Amino acid sequence: MNPTVRKLLRQNNAREKALSPESQAGMTDVVVYLRGQDLSRLAQEEIRRDILEMVLAGEARGQTMQQVIGLDYRTFCDEIVAAVPRRPRGVRMLSAADDMLPAVTLLLAIWTAQKILSALLTGQPVLWLTLTVGEGISLACIVAVAVGLVTWVCRTALRRPPVGAEEGPGGLWKVFLLALVVFAALFLPRVILPQPLVTLWMPAAVVVTLLPLLVSALLDRRTDL
């Protein structure tokens, strides 16, 4: 993370502790929503700082967060975000890749550890690890699902259901069907596509596992500001 962004992040975290519990909860939703917008990390923290100062000043006058910025937090944030110039397309693509790379490293680390443990338990050679077609598809699906879930959480952080509204049986069936599709996408390829895709020397597998994290560290300097 860029030093400027890191410093502002620490300052905002410290300032947020001075808010009332209700305002802290509201700011958490606001920050989650901002994380899902087309903004650099610096722009996110600058907007967060400005909102924090407004809310802190309001609480000093005896006002709540809702009285300061209104009941519709989402519209308030959207108006601020709309005033920020959009980043170039290339930067947005690099930022999207940067967000995925740590997850890729984590999944590759889990896969490598699983393969090594399986080889030790079955007496197979530990120095050569084989990635099957099904495992490759499953890993890609896991990354896609994780990115989609995080995006959905961020985009819906400030949505409020109508008062008294309840989830009907139709909504529950949609959730069940979605979970079934995700489960099938994650695990069926491992069973039906066991063909080897690539075999890696174990030290090379470790390097490949760490490579996305190193690339992410380099991209941070391009996408934070």
C-alpha positions in Angstrom: 0.0 0.0 0.0 1.2 3.5 -0.8 2.7 5.3 2.2 0.3 8.3 1.7 -2.7 6.0 1.7 -1.4 4.0 4.7 -0.9 7.2 6.7 -4.4 8.5 5.9 -5.9 5.1 6.6 -4.4 5.1 10.1 -5.6 8.6 10.8 -9.1 7.8 9.7 -9.2 4.6 11.8 -8.1 6.7 14.8 -10.6 9.5 14.2 -13.5 7.0 13.7 -13.0 5.7 17.3 -14.1 9.1 18.6 -17.6 8.6 17.0 -20.6 7.3 18.9 -21.3 3.6 18.5 -24.3 4.4 16.2 -22.2 6.6 14.0 -19.4 4.0 13.9 -21.9 1.5 12.6 -23.1 4.0 10.0 -19.5 4.8 8.9 -18.7 1.1 8.5 -21.5 0.8 6.0 -20.3 3.9 4.2 -16.7 2.6 4.0 -17.9 -0.8 2.7 -19.9 1.0 0.0 -17.0 3.2 -1.0 -14.8 0.2 -1.4 -17.1 -1.0 -4.2 -16.9 2.2 -6.1 -14.6 3.2 -9.0 -12.3 5.1 -6.7 -8.6 4.8 -5.9 -7.8 3.9 -2.3 -6.6 7.5 -1.8 -9.9 8.9 -3.0 -11.8 6.5 -0.8 -9.9 7.5 2.3 -10.1 11.2 1.4 -13.9 11.0 1.1 -14.0 8.9 4.3 -12.0 11.7 6.1 -14.3 14.4 4.9 -17.4 12.5 6.0 -15.8 11.7 9.4 -15.1 15.4 10.0 -18.7 16.3 9.2 -20.1 13.7 11.5 -17.6 14.5 14.3 -18.5 18.2 14.0 -22.2 17.3 14.1 -21.8 15.2 17.2 -20.0 18.0 18.9 -23.2 20.0 18.3 -25.4 17.2 19.6 -26.5 15.9 16.2 -26.6 12.3 15.0 -25.0 11.1 11.8 -28.5 10.9 10.1 -29.1 14.5 11.0 -25.8 15.6 9.5 -25.8 13.8 6.2 -29.5 12.7 5.9 -31.3 9.4 6.1 -30.3 8.2 2.6 -26.6 7.5 3.0 -26.3 5.9 -0.4 -27.6 9.0 -2.3 -25.2 11.2 -0.2 -22.2 9.0 -1.1 -23.3 8.7 -4.8 -23.3 12.5 -5.1 -19.8 12.7 -3.7 -18.5 9.8 -5.9 -20.0 11.4 -9.0 -17.9 14.5 -8.4 -14.7 12.5 -8.5 -13.1 12.2 -12.0 -13.2 8.6 -13.3 -9.9 6.8 -13.5 -8.5 5.8 -16.9 -9.8 2.4 -18.1 -6.3 0.9 -17.9 -6.0 1.9 -14.3 -9.4 0.4 -13.5 -8.4 -2.9 -15.1 -5.1 -2.9 -13.1 -7.0 -2.2 -9.9 -9.5 -5.0 -10.5 -6.5 -7.4 -11.1 -4.8 -6.1 -8.0 -7.9 -6.9 -5.9 -7.9 -10.5 -7.1 -4.3 -11.4 -6.8 -4.1 -11.9 -3.0 -7.0 -14.3 -3.3 -5.2 -16.2 -6.1 -2.1 -16.5 -3.9 -4.2 -17.8 -1.0 -5.9 -20.4 -3.2 -2.6 -21.5 -4.7 -1.0 -21.8 -1.3 -3.9 -24.0 -0.1 -3.6 -26.1 -3.3 0.1 -26.5 -2.9 -0.2 -27.5 0.8 -3.0 -30.0 0.0 -0.9 -31.6 -2.8 2.2 -31.9 -0.6 0.1 -33.4 2.3 -1.7 -35.8 -0.1 1.7 -36.9 -1.6 3.1 -37.6 1.9 0.1 -39.6 3.0 0.0 -41.7 -0.2 3.8 -42.2 -0.6 3.9 -40.3 -3.9 6.8 -38.1 -5.0 6.5 -34.8 -3.2 8.8 -32.8 -5.6 6.3 -33.0 -8.4 2.8 -31.5 -8.1 0.1 -32.0 -10.7 -2.7 -29.6 -11.3 -5.7 -31.2 -13.1 -8.1 -29.5 -15.5 -10.9 -29.8 -12.9 -8.8 -28.3 -10.2 -7.9 -25.4 -12.5 -11.5 -24.7 -13.3 -12.5 -25.0 -9.6 -9.8 -22.5 -8.6 -11.0 -20.0 -11.3 -14.6 -20.5 -10.1 -13.6 -19.8 -6.5 -11.9 -16.6 -7.4 -14.9 -15.5 -9.6 -17.4 -16.3 -6.8 -15.3 -14.5 -4.2 -14.9 -11.4 -6.3 -18.6 -11.4 -7.1 -19.6 -11.8 -3.4 -17.3 -9.0 -2.3 -18.7 -6.8 -5.1 -22.3 -7.6 -4.1 -21.6 -6.9 -0.4 -20.0 -3.5 -1.3 -22.7 -2.4 -3.7 -25.6 -3.3 -1.4 -24.0 -2.1 1.9 -26.3 1.0 2.0 -29.5 -0.6 0.7 -32.2 -0.9 3.3 -35.2 -3.2 2.8 -38.7 -1.7 3.3 -39.8 -1.6 6.9 -41.6 -4.8 7.8 -40.6 -6.5 4.6 -39.8 -10.2 4.9 -38.0 -12.7 2.7 -40.7 -14.8 0.9 -40.3 -18.4 0.0 -39.4 -17.4 -3.6 -36.4 -15.5 -2.3 -35.3 -18.5 -0.3 -35.5 -20.8 -3.3 -33.4 -18.4 -5.3 -30.7 -18.5 -2.6 -30.9 -22.3 -2.5 -30.6 -22.6 -6.3 -27.7 -20.1 -6.4 -25.9 -22.1 -3.6 -26.4 -25.3 -5.6 -25.0 -23.8 -8.8 -22.0 -22.4 -7.0 -21.4 -25.8 -5.2 -21.6 -27.6 -8.6 -19.2 -25.1 -10.2 -16.7 -25.4 -7.5 -16.5 -29.2 -6.9 -17.9 -31.1 -10.0 -15.0 -30.2 -12.3 -12.6 -31.9 -9.9 -14.6 -35.1 -10.3 -15.4 -35.1 -14.0 -12.2 -33.6 -15.3 -9.2 -35.4 -13.7 -6.9 -35.0 -16.7 -3.5 -33.5 -15.8 -3.2 -29.8 -16.9 0.3 -29.1 -15.8 3.0 -30.7 -13.5 5.2 -28.4 -11.5 8.4 -28.9 -9.6 7.5 -28.2 -6.0 10.0 -25.2 -5.6 8.5 -23.8 -8.8 5.0 -24.2 -7.4 6.0 -22.2 -4.4 7.4 -19.4 -6.6 4.2 -19.5 -8.7 2.1 -19.2 -5.5 4.0 -16.1 -4.3 4.2 -14.4 -7.7 0.6 -13.0 -7.6 1.3 -11.4 -4.2 4.5 -9.8 -5.6 2.7 -8.5 -8.6 0.0 -7.1 -6.3 2.6 -5.2 -4.3 3.9 -3.6 -7.5 0.4 -2.7 -8.8 -0.5 -1.1 -5.5 1.8 1.9 -6.3 0.0 2.3 -9.7 -3.6 2.0 -8.4 -3.6 3.5 -4.9 -3.4 7.2 -6.0 
